[in-house]
Amino acid sequence: MFDLVIRNGIVIDGSGGPCRIADVAVQDGRIAAVDARLGAGHREIDAAGLLVTPGFVDIHTHYDGQATWDPDVTPSSWHGVTTTVFGNCGVGFAPVRPGSSGYLINLMEGVEDIPGTVLSEGVRFDWESFPQYLDALDAMRRTVDVAAQLPHGALRFYVMGERGANHDERPTEAEIEEMARLTEGALRSGALGFTTSRTTKHKAKDGRFTPSLSAREAELLGIANGMKRAGRGVLQVNSDFGPGEFEALSAAAALASRPLSCLLVQVDAQPKLWRETLDRIHGVRQAGRAANAQVGSRPIGVLMGLETTAHPFAAHPAWLEMRRLTPKERYARLVADGDLRRRLIETPPGDRAPAFMAQSFHKMFPVGDTPDYEPDAANSIAALAERSGRMPQQVALEEMMARDGKGLLMLPFENYAYGSLDVVHEMLTDPATVLGVADGGAHVGVICDASSPTSLLTLWGRDRKRGPKLPLEFLVAKQTRGTAAAYGLGDRGLLAPAYKADINVIDFDALRLKRPEVVYDLPAGGRRLIQRAEGYRHTFNAGVETVCNDELTGQRPGRLVRGAQISST
């Protein structure tokens, strides 16, 4: 008798092949069989009319700190995700010398918008080396499996000290060899990869660029030697891809004989650069080396409300006068004080306001009960203002004050230069791409794209109106087998005998995303944006039910994944 049998579901197995009606049997945490009319189980679930898929694998998150205090790893665990990978973009919390964690907190706060007070209270830093950090992760049981990568910023600062954050300094040969030795050790102890940031977007909270930005070829190649000696791991990169940059990173991956994985988004300032980068990745693949681009399935959506980090009035003197008030007190002041509202609407915000914010009302959209991730320009704040004869600032403020001050606007910051998802469609369907821009655990005051696995299915598989949809079989494979294979996780992402029994049972007709909301549930009362979903009837990790009817069960079978995994088939 099987431990579990999920009967008569619409099985989309993660391979990309056509769906079929079948039973899925689980024994000892593994898939035992996928076929029609299987034998009895100690527990049986009637999945007639429901999708049965592998658990989703999210390879681009920033739960480096949260995973040490939050066993449920939300929001990802609410969205069918059973495996998360963090340590991306060259930032993280190991290795770290005793007493120097302040810089890593400063760096993470600036790059990934996770408040320093939250990290200072939440992360214990009872480790020094990267292997010790993995041991600390391994000591906690979670709703999902987690895996970590070695971040360049932490490594450089550990080896070079304060010089590592000074872009006028260069590591010595001995320091480069020490970075290589530590990289080799981290990969041998279970790191899934080494990550680096080469973008000027990434700054510490104090304004300094991320340490790895100015690392030269000698340093990159030295670290690549460490990867080569280890014979494992992915080289993950977030870069602006200026002159010579791709060539240097590709050379490092070639020396290491390891896969290259590049973050890829469309930016408004250079809307065609993504294609140039993807063409170069294709060139690497045609040369017989492993490379991919990590892409998103929707716009990078900056959320703006009275309680978020960014909104059109955040730098306005009239708003700054209220910075010591609680959110409830600020909202009450806005409701009662018409002169305050007038000043916010009619008075220029001053030099401190980001220029793009004041010029982006044509790309800001109200967030409704069912968020629209391909909004039409006709529904923008600017368009609403023009039709009603009001100033855009007035419309924006009124929308944020709606719902008792909980109203939200969305600004599609990246992947939306042309006002549609046609470019994202190209990215998604390119064979050289994998899904990987959700950023779960990061940008907690401005973005909540950890819900992307859900919108991947609803938007592209069912609801899109402004362009072609995509087959569910393709979408599921992209978020399961595709992401798992990119990091050598050969034991998951497929509903087939001997694979890990990470399974979603989804009511696709009822599947939907709820409105994002601001909550204050982080350490030190820290704020974050969350987004829930409806339609996840069951989620299993290693055959243990972690979600039932959209709610966590309290079961925590999740483990630390150390290194690449081999299927036992």
C-alpha positions as CSV (number, residue, x, y, z in Angstrom):
1,M,0.0,0.0,0.0
2,F,1.3,3.4,-1.0
3,D,1.7,6.2,1.6
4,L,-0.3,8.6,-0.6
5,V,-2.3,8.3,-3.9
6,I,-3.5,11.4,-5.7
7,R,-6.2,10.1,-8.0
8,N,-7.6,11.1,-11.4
9,G,-5.8,14.4,-11.6
10,I,-4.7,16.3,-14.8
11,V,-1.1,15.4,-14.5
12,I,1.4,18.0,-15.9
13,D,4.6,16.2,-15.0
14,G,7.2,18.9,-15.6
15,S,8.7,17.4,-18.7
16,G,6.9,19.6,-21.1
17,G,5.0,16.7,-22.5
18,P,1.2,16.6,-22.9
19,C,-1.0,16.5,-19.8
20,R,-2.9,13.2,-19.0
21,I,-5.4,11.9,-16.5
22,A,-3.5,9.7,-14.1
23,D,-2.9,8.7,-10.5
24,V,0.3,9.8,-8.7
25,A,1.5,7.5,-5.9
26,V,4.0,8.4,-3.2
27,Q,6.1,6.1,-1.0
28,D,8.8,7.2,1.5
29,G,9.0,10.8,0.2
30,R,9.4,9.8,-3.5
31,I,7.2,9.4,-6.5
32,A,6.4,5.6,-6.7
33,A,4.3,5.6,-9.8
34,V,2.4,7.7,-12.2
35,D,-0.2,5.7,-14.1
36,A,-3.9,5.0,-14.3
37,R,-5.8,3.0,-11.6
38,L,-2.9,2.6,-9.2
39,G,-3.3,0.6,-6.0
40,A,-4.6,1.8,-2.6
41,G,-2.9,4.4,-0.4
42,H,-3.0,5.1,3.3
43,R,-4.2,8.5,2.2
44,E,-6.0,9.2,-1.0
45,I,-6.9,12.5,-2.6
46,D,-9.5,12.9,-5.3
47,A,-7.9,15.3,-7.8
48,A,-10.5,15.0,-10.6
49,G,-10.6,18.2,-12.5
50,L,-7.5,19.6,-10.7
51,L,-3.9,20.1,-12.0
52,V,-1.2,17.9,-10.5
53,T,2.2,19.4,-11.0
54,P,5.7,19.1,-9.5
55,G,6.5,21.6,-6.7
56,F,7.9,24.8,-8.1
57,V,11.6,25.6,-7.9
58,D,12.5,29.2,-7.5
59,I,16.2,29.7,-8.1
60,H,16.4,33.5,-7.6
61,T,15.5,34.5,-4.1
62,H,17.1,36.5,-1.2
63,Y,16.0,34.6,1.8
64,D,19.6,34.6,3.1
65,G,18.5,36.2,6.4
66,Q,14.8,35.3,6.6
67,A,15.6,31.6,6.2
68,T,17.4,31.7,9.5
69,W,14.4,33.0,11.5
70,D,11.3,32.1,9.4
71,P,10.6,28.3,9.0
72,D,7.8,29.0,6.6
73,V,9.7,31.1,4.1
74,T,6.7,33.1,3.1
75,P,5.5,34.4,0.6
76,S,7.1,31.7,-1.6
77,S,5.6,28.8,0.3
78,W,2.1,30.2,-0.4
79,H,2.7,29.9,-4.1
80,G,3.5,26.3,-4.7
81,V,7.2,26.7,-4.3
82,T,8.9,23.7,-2.6
83,T,12.6,24.7,-3.3
84,T,14.2,28.1,-3.0
85,V,17.8,29.1,-3.9
86,F,19.3,32.3,-2.4
87,G,22.7,34.0,-2.1
88,N,22.1,35.7,-5.5
89,C,23.6,38.9,-6.9
90,G,26.7,38.8,-4.8
91,V,25.1,39.6,-1.5
92,G,24.6,37.4,1.6
93,F,25.8,36.7,5.1
94,A,28.7,34.3,4.9
95,P,31.6,34.2,5.3
96,V,31.7,36.9,8.0
97,R,34.4,37.8,10.5
98,P,33.2,38.3,14.1
99,G,32.1,41.9,14.6
100,S,31.9,42.7,10.9
101,S,28.3,41.8,10.2
102,G,27.3,45.4,10.2
103,Y,28.8,45.9,6.7
104,L,27.0,42.9,5.3
105,I,23.7,44.2,6.8
106,N,24.4,47.6,5.3
107,L,25.1,46.0,1.9
108,M,22.0,43.8,2.0
109,E,19.8,46.8,3.1
110,G,21.0,48.9,0.2
111,V,21.0,46.3,-2.5
112,E,17.9,44.3,-1.6
113,D,15.8,46.8,0.5
114,I,15.6,44.7,3.7
115,P,15.7,47.0,6.7
116,G,18.9,46.9,8.7
117,T,16.9,46.8,12.0
118,V,15.2,43.7,10.8
119,L,18.5,42.0,9.9
120,S,20.3,43.1,13.0
121,E,17.6,41.6,15.2
122,G,16.7,38.6,13.0
123,V,20.1,37.2,11.9
124,R,22.1,35.7,14.8
125,F,25.5,35.5,12.9
126,D,26.6,32.5,15.0
127,W,28.8,31.4,12.1
128,E,32.0,32.6,10.4
129,S,32.7,30.4,7.4
130,F,30.3,29.6,4.6
131,P,30.2,25.9,5.6
132,Q,29.2,27.0,9.1
133,Y,26.4,29.1,7.6
134,L,25.2,26.0,5.8
135,D,25.3,24.1,9.1
136,A,23.1,26.8,10.7
137,L,20.6,26.6,7.8
138,D,20.7,22.8,8.1
139,A,19.7,23.0,11.8
140,M,16.2,24.4,11.1
141,R,13.3,22.5,9.5
142,R,11.2,24.5,7.1
143,T,8.1,24.3,4.9
144,V,10.3,24.4,1.8
145,D,13.8,23.1,0.9
146,V,16.5,25.8,0.8
147,A,19.8,26.1,-1.0
148,A,22.5,28.8,-0.8
149,Q,25.2,30.2,-3.0
150,L,28.5,31.9,-2.1
151,P,28.2,35.7,-2.5
152,H,31.1,37.7,-3.9
153,G,30.5,40.8,-1.8
154,A,30.7,38.8,1.5
155,L,33.7,36.8,0.3
156,R,35.7,39.9,-0.8
157,F,35.0,41.8,2.4
158,Y,35.9,38.7,4.4
159,V,39.3,38.3,2.7
160,M,40.2,42.0,2.2
161,G,38.5,43.6,5.1
162,E,37.5,47.3,4.6
163,R,39.7,47.4,1.5
164,G,37.2,45.0,-0.1
165,A,34.6,47.8,-0.1
166,N,37.0,50.4,-1.5
167,H,37.0,50.4,-5.3
168,D,40.4,52.0,-5.4
169,E,41.9,48.9,-3.9
170,R,42.9,45.7,-5.5
171,P,43.4,42.3,-3.9
172,T,46.9,40.9,-3.7
173,E,47.8,37.6,-5.4
174,A,47.6,35.9,-2.0
175,E,44.2,37.4,-1.4
176,I,42.9,36.2,-4.7
177,E,44.2,32.7,-3.9
178,E,42.4,32.9,-0.5
179,M,39.2,33.8,-2.3
180,A,39.7,30.8,-4.6
181,R,40.3,28.5,-1.7
182,L,37.2,29.6,0.2
183,T,35.1,29.3,-3.0
184,E,36.3,25.8,-3.5
185,G,35.5,25.0,0.1
186,A,32.1,26.5,0.0
187,L,31.2,24.6,-3.1
188,R,32.5,21.3,-1.7
189,S,30.4,21.9,1.4
190,G,27.2,22.4,-0.5
191,A,27.0,25.8,-2.1
192,L,25.0,25.6,-5.4
193,G,27.1,28.4,-7.0
194,F,29.1,31.5,-6.7
195,T,27.3,34.8,-7.4
196,T,28.6,38.3,-8.3
197,S,27.1,41.7,-8.9
198,R,28.5,44.0,-11.7
199,T,25.8,46.6,-11.8
200,T,25.8,50.2,-10.6
201,K,22.2,49.7,-9.4
202,H,23.6,47.8,-6.4
203,K,24.7,50.1,-3.6
204,A,25.0,49.6,0.1
205,K,22.8,51.7,2.3
206,D,25.6,54.1,2.9
207,G,25.9,54.8,-0.9
208,R,29.0,52.8,-1.7
209,F,28.8,50.5,-4.7
210,T,28.6,46.8,-4.1
211,P,32.2,45.4,-3.5
212,S,32.3,43.1,-6.6
213,L,31.5,45.9,-9.0
214,S,35.1,46.8,-9.6
215,A,36.6,43.3,-9.3
216,R,39.0,42.9,-12.2
217,E,39.7,40.0,-14.5
218,A,42.5,38.6,-12.3
219,E,40.1,38.3,-9.4
220,L,37.3,36.8,-11.4
221,L,39.7,34.2,-13.0
222,G,41.2,33.4,-9.6
223,I,37.8,32.6,-8.2
224,A,37.0,30.7,-11.3
225,N,40.0,28.5,-10.6
226,G,38.5,27.7,-7.2
227,M,35.3,26.7,-8.9
228,K,37.3,24.5,-11.4
229,R,39.1,22.7,-8.5
230,A,35.7,22.1,-6.9
231,G,34.2,20.8,-10.1
232,R,30.8,22.0,-9.2
233,G,28.5,25.1,-8.9
234,V,27.0,27.8,-11.2
235,L,28.4,31.2,-11.8
236,Q,25.5,33.6,-11.4
237,V,25.8,37.2,-12.5
238,N,23.8,40.4,-12.3
239,S,25.5,42.9,-14.6
240,D,25.0,46.1,-16.6
241,F,26.9,44.3,-19.4
242,G,29.0,47.4,-20.4
243,P,31.9,47.1,-22.8
244,G,33.9,43.9,-22.3
245,E,31.8,42.8,-19.3
246,F,30.2,39.8,-20.8
247,E,33.4,38.6,-22.3
248,A,35.2,38.7,-18.9
249,L,32.4,36.8,-17.2
250,S,32.2,34.3,-20.0
251,A,35.9,33.8,-19.8
252,A,35.6,33.1,-16.0
253,A,32.9,30.5,-16.6
254,A,34.9,28.9,-19.4
255,L,38.0,28.6,-17.1
256,A,35.9,27.2,-14.3
257,S,34.1,24.8,-16.8
258,R,30.9,25.7,-15.0
259,P,27.5,27.0,-16.2
260,L,27.0,30.8,-16.6
261,S,23.7,32.2,-15.5
262,C,22.9,35.9,-16.2
263,L,20.1,37.9,-14.9
264,L,18.2,39.4,-17.8
265,V,15.6,42.2,-17.7
266,Q,14.5,44.9,-20.1
267,V,15.3,48.4,-18.9
268,D,13.7,51.5,-20.2
269,A,16.9,53.4,-20.8
270,Q,18.3,50.6,-23.1
271,P,15.2,48.6,-24.2
272,K,17.1,46.4,-26.6
273,L,20.1,45.6,-24.5
274,W,18.4,42.4,-23.2
275,R,18.4,41.0,-26.8
276,E,22.1,41.7,-27.3
277,T,22.9,39.9,-24.0
278,L,20.7,37.0,-24.9
279,D,22.4,36.7,-28.3
280,R,25.8,36.5,-26.5
281,I,24.4,33.7,-24.3
282,H,23.3,31.9,-27.4
283,G,26.9,32.3,-28.7
284,V,28.3,30.6,-25.6
285,R,25.8,27.7,-25.9
286,Q,26.7,27.3,-29.6
287,A,30.3,27.0,-28.5
288,G,29.3,24.0,-26.4
289,R,29.3,25.6,-23.0
290,A,26.5,25.8,-20.5
291,A,24.8,29.2,-20.2
292,N,21.4,30.6,-19.6
293,A,19.5,33.8,-18.9
294,Q,17.4,34.2,-15.8
295,V,14.2,36.0,-16.8
296,G,10.9,37.1,-15.2
297,S,7.4,36.3,-16.3
298,R,5.9,39.7,-15.6
299,P,7.0,43.3,-15.1
300,I,9.2,44.1,-12.2
301,G,6.3,45.9,-10.4
302,V,7.2,48.6,-7.9
303,L,4.3,48.8,-5.5
304,M,3.5,52.3,-4.0
305,G,1.2,53.1,-1.1
306,L,1.2,55.3,2.0
307,E,3.1,52.6,3.9
308,T,5.7,51.5,1.2
309,T,9.2,52.6,0.7
310,A,8.6,54.5,-2.5
311,H,5.7,56.6,-3.8
312,P,5.3,59.9,-5.6
313,F,5.3,62.0,-2.4
314,A,8.0,60.1,-0.4
315,A,10.5,62.9,-0.8
316,H,8.1,65.8,-0.6
317,P,8.8,68.2,2.3
318,A,5.1,68.0,3.4
319,W,5.4,64.2,3.6
320,L,8.7,64.3,5.4
321,E,7.1,66.4,8.1
322,M,5.1,63.3,9.0
323,R,7.9,60.8,9.0
324,R,7.7,60.3,12.8
325,L,4.0,59.5,12.7
326,T,2.7,56.0,12.6
327,P,0.9,54.9,9.4
328,K,-2.4,55.2,11.2
329,E,-1.6,58.7,12.3
330,R,-0.4,59.8,8.9
331,Y,-3.5,58.5,7.2
332,A,-5.7,60.3,9.8
333,R,-3.7,63.5,9.2
334,L,-4.3,63.2,5.4
335,V,-8.0,62.7,5.8
336,A,-8.4,65.6,8.2
337,D,-6.1,68.2,6.7
338,G,-7.1,69.5,3.3
339,D,-4.3,72.0,3.2
340,L,-1.8,69.1,3.6
341,R,-3.3,67.3,0.7
342,R,-3.2,70.5,-1.4
343,R,0.5,71.0,-0.6
344,L,1.3,67.5,-1.6
345,I,-0.6,67.8,-4.9
346,E,0.2,71.3,-6.0
347,T,3.7,72.1,-4.5
348,P,6.7,70.7,-6.3
349,P,8.4,68.0,-4.3
350,G,11.8,69.6,-4.4
351,D,15.2,68.4,-5.6
352,R,15.2,65.3,-3.4
353,A,12.4,63.6,-5.4
354,P,13.6,60.9,-7.9
355,A,13.1,62.3,-11.3
356,F,11.6,59.1,-12.7
357,M,8.9,59.2,-10.1
358,A,7.7,62.7,-11.0
359,Q,7.7,61.7,-14.7
360,S,6.1,58.3,-14.5
361,F,2.4,58.9,-13.9
362,H,1.8,57.5,-17.4
363,K,3.2,54.2,-16.2
364,M,1.5,54.1,-12.8
365,F,-1.6,52.0,-12.4
366,P,-4.1,51.4,-9.5
367,V,-3.9,47.9,-8.1
368,G,-7.4,46.3,-8.0
369,D,-8.7,43.3,-6.2
370,T,-7.4,41.2,-9.1
371,P,-3.9,42.7,-9.9
372,D,-3.4,43.3,-13.6
373,Y,0.2,42.5,-14.6
374,E,-0.2,43.7,-18.2
375,P,-2.0,47.0,-17.6
376,D,-3.1,49.2,-20.5
377,A,-1.8,52.8,-20.7
378,A,-5.5,53.9,-21.0
379,N,-5.8,52.9,-17.3
380,S,-2.7,54.7,-16.0
381,I,-2.9,57.5,-13.4
382,A,-2.0,60.0,-16.1
383,A,-4.9,58.8,-18.3
384,L,-7.4,58.7,-15.5
385,A,-6.3,62.3,-14.5
386,E,-6.7,63.6,-18.1
387,R,-10.2,62.0,-18.5
388,S,-11.4,63.5,-15.2
389,G,-9.7,66.9,-15.5
390,R,-7.6,66.5,-12.4
391,M,-3.8,66.6,-11.8
392,P,-2.1,63.2,-11.8
393,Q,-0.8,63.9,-8.3
394,Q,-4.4,64.2,-7.1
395,V,-5.4,60.9,-8.6
396,A,-2.4,59.1,-7.3
397,L,-2.9,60.4,-3.7
398,E,-6.6,59.5,-3.8
399,E,-5.9,56.0,-5.0
400,M,-3.3,55.5,-2.2
401,M,-5.8,56.9,0.4
402,A,-8.5,54.4,-0.8
403,R,-9.3,51.3,1.3
404,D,-8.6,53.2,4.5
405,G,-5.2,54.2,3.4
406,K,-4.2,50.8,2.0
407,G,-4.6,51.6,-1.7
408,L,-1.7,50.7,-3.9
409,L,-0.3,51.8,-7.2
410,M,2.0,49.7,-9.4
411,L,4.8,51.1,-11.5
412,P,6.2,48.5,-14.0
413,F,9.8,49.4,-13.5
414,E,11.4,46.9,-15.8
415,N,10.3,44.5,-18.5
416,Y,7.6,47.0,-19.7
417,A,9.4,49.6,-21.8
418,Y,6.9,49.2,-24.6
419,G,3.7,49.0,-22.5
420,S,3.1,45.3,-23.0
421,L,4.5,41.8,-22.2
422,D,5.5,41.0,-25.8
423,V,9.1,41.2,-24.8
424,V,8.6,39.0,-21.8
425,H,6.9,36.5,-24.2
426,E,10.1,36.4,-26.3
427,M,12.2,35.9,-23.2
428,L,10.0,33.1,-21.8
429,T,9.9,31.2,-25.0
430,D,13.6,31.4,-25.7
431,P,15.3,28.0,-25.2
432,A,18.3,29.7,-23.5
433,T,16.2,31.2,-20.6
434,V,15.1,29.9,-17.2
435,L,12.7,31.6,-14.7
436,G,14.6,33.6,-12.1
437,V,13.8,37.2,-11.3
438,A,11.2,36.8,-8.5
439,D,13.5,38.1,-5.7
440,G,11.5,36.4,-2.9
441,G,12.5,37.9,0.5
442,A,14.0,41.1,-1.0
443,H,12.8,44.6,-1.8
444,V,10.3,44.0,0.9
445,G,9.0,47.6,0.9
446,V,8.6,48.0,-2.8
447,I,8.2,44.7,-4.6
448,C,6.3,41.4,-4.1
449,D,7.2,39.3,-7.1
450,A,7.6,36.1,-5.1
451,S,4.1,35.5,-6.2
452,S,5.3,35.1,-9.8
453,P,4.8,31.3,-9.9
454,T,1.1,31.8,-9.5
455,S,0.8,34.6,-12.0
456,L,2.9,32.6,-14.5
457,L,0.0,30.1,-14.7
458,T,-2.9,32.5,-14.4
459,L,-1.6,35.2,-16.7
460,W,0.1,33.2,-19.4
461,G,-2.0,30.0,-19.2
462,R,-5.5,31.5,-18.8
463,D,-6.1,35.3,-18.5
464,R,-3.9,37.1,-21.0
465,K,-5.9,39.4,-23.3
466,R,-3.3,41.5,-25.0
467,G,-1.3,38.8,-26.7
468,P,-0.8,35.1,-27.1
469,K,-1.0,32.7,-24.1
470,L,1.3,29.8,-23.5
471,P,0.5,26.1,-22.9
472,L,0.3,25.0,-19.3
473,E,2.7,22.1,-20.0
474,F,5.3,24.6,-21.2
475,L,4.8,26.9,-18.2
476,V,5.0,24.2,-15.6
477,A,8.1,22.7,-17.1
478,K,9.7,26.2,-17.1
479,Q,9.1,26.6,-13.4
480,T,10.0,23.0,-12.4
481,R,12.2,20.9,-14.5
482,G,13.8,23.9,-16.2
483,T,14.8,25.7,-13.0
484,A,15.8,22.6,-11.2
485,A,18.1,21.5,-14.1
486,A,19.7,24.9,-14.2
487,Y,21.2,24.3,-10.8
488,G,21.8,20.5,-11.1
489,L,18.9,19.6,-8.9
490,G,18.3,16.4,-10.8
491,D,16.1,14.8,-8.1
492,R,13.1,17.1,-8.4
493,G,11.0,19.1,-10.8
494,L,9.4,16.0,-12.4
495,L,6.5,13.7,-11.6
496,A,8.2,10.4,-12.4
497,P,9.2,7.3,-10.4
498,A,12.1,7.9,-7.9
499,Y,11.9,11.7,-8.1
500,K,11.3,13.7,-4.9
501,A,7.6,13.9,-4.1
502,D,7.3,17.6,-4.2
503,I,3.8,18.0,-5.6
504,N,1.1,20.7,-6.2
505,V,-2.6,20.0,-6.6
506,I,-4.1,23.1,-8.1
507,D,-7.7,24.2,-8.8
508,F,-6.8,26.0,-11.9
509,D,-10.2,27.5,-12.5
510,A,-10.2,29.1,-9.1
511,L,-6.5,30.0,-9.0
512,R,-5.9,33.7,-8.5
513,L,-3.7,36.2,-6.8
514,K,-5.0,38.5,-4.1
515,R,-4.1,42.1,-3.7
516,P,-0.7,42.7,-2.2
517,E,-0.7,44.1,1.3
518,V,1.7,45.7,3.8
519,V,2.2,43.8,7.1
520,Y,4.5,44.3,10.0
521,D,5.6,40.8,10.9
522,L,9.4,40.9,10.4
523,P,11.8,41.0,13.4
524,A,11.8,44.4,15.1
525,G,8.3,45.0,13.8
526,G,9.7,45.4,10.3
527,R,7.4,46.0,7.3
528,R,7.1,44.0,4.2
529,L,4.7,43.5,1.3
530,I,3.1,40.1,1.0
531,Q,0.7,38.5,-1.5
532,R,-1.5,35.5,-1.0
533,A,-3.1,33.2,-3.5
534,E,-6.3,31.1,-3.8
535,G,-6.4,27.8,-5.6
536,Y,-3.6,25.7,-4.0
537,R,-5.6,22.7,-2.8
538,H,-2.5,20.8,-1.6
539,T,1.2,21.2,-1.7
540,F,3.5,18.4,-0.6
541,N,7.3,18.5,0.1
542,A,8.8,15.0,0.1
543,G,5.3,13.6,0.4
544,V,4.4,15.7,3.5
545,E,1.5,18.1,3.1
546,T,2.6,21.7,3.8
547,V,-0.3,23.6,2.3
548,C,-4.0,22.6,2.4
549,N,-6.6,24.9,0.8
550,D,-4.2,27.8,0.6
551,E,-3.2,27.6,4.3
552,L,0.1,26.3,5.8
553,T,-0.4,23.1,7.7
554,G,2.5,23.6,10.1
555,Q,4.4,20.6,8.8
556,R,8.0,21.4,8.0
557,P,9.7,18.7,6.1
558,G,12.0,21.1,4.2
559,R,15.7,20.6,4.3
560,L,18.9,22.3,3.3
561,V,20.0,21.1,-0.2
562,R,23.7,20.7,-0.3
563,G,25.0,20.8,-3.9
564,A,23.8,19.3,-7.0
565,Q,21.4,16.3,-6.7
566,I,21.3,13.2,-8.8
567,S,18.1,11.4,-9.7
568,S,17.9,7.9,-8.3
569,T,16.3,6.6,-11.5
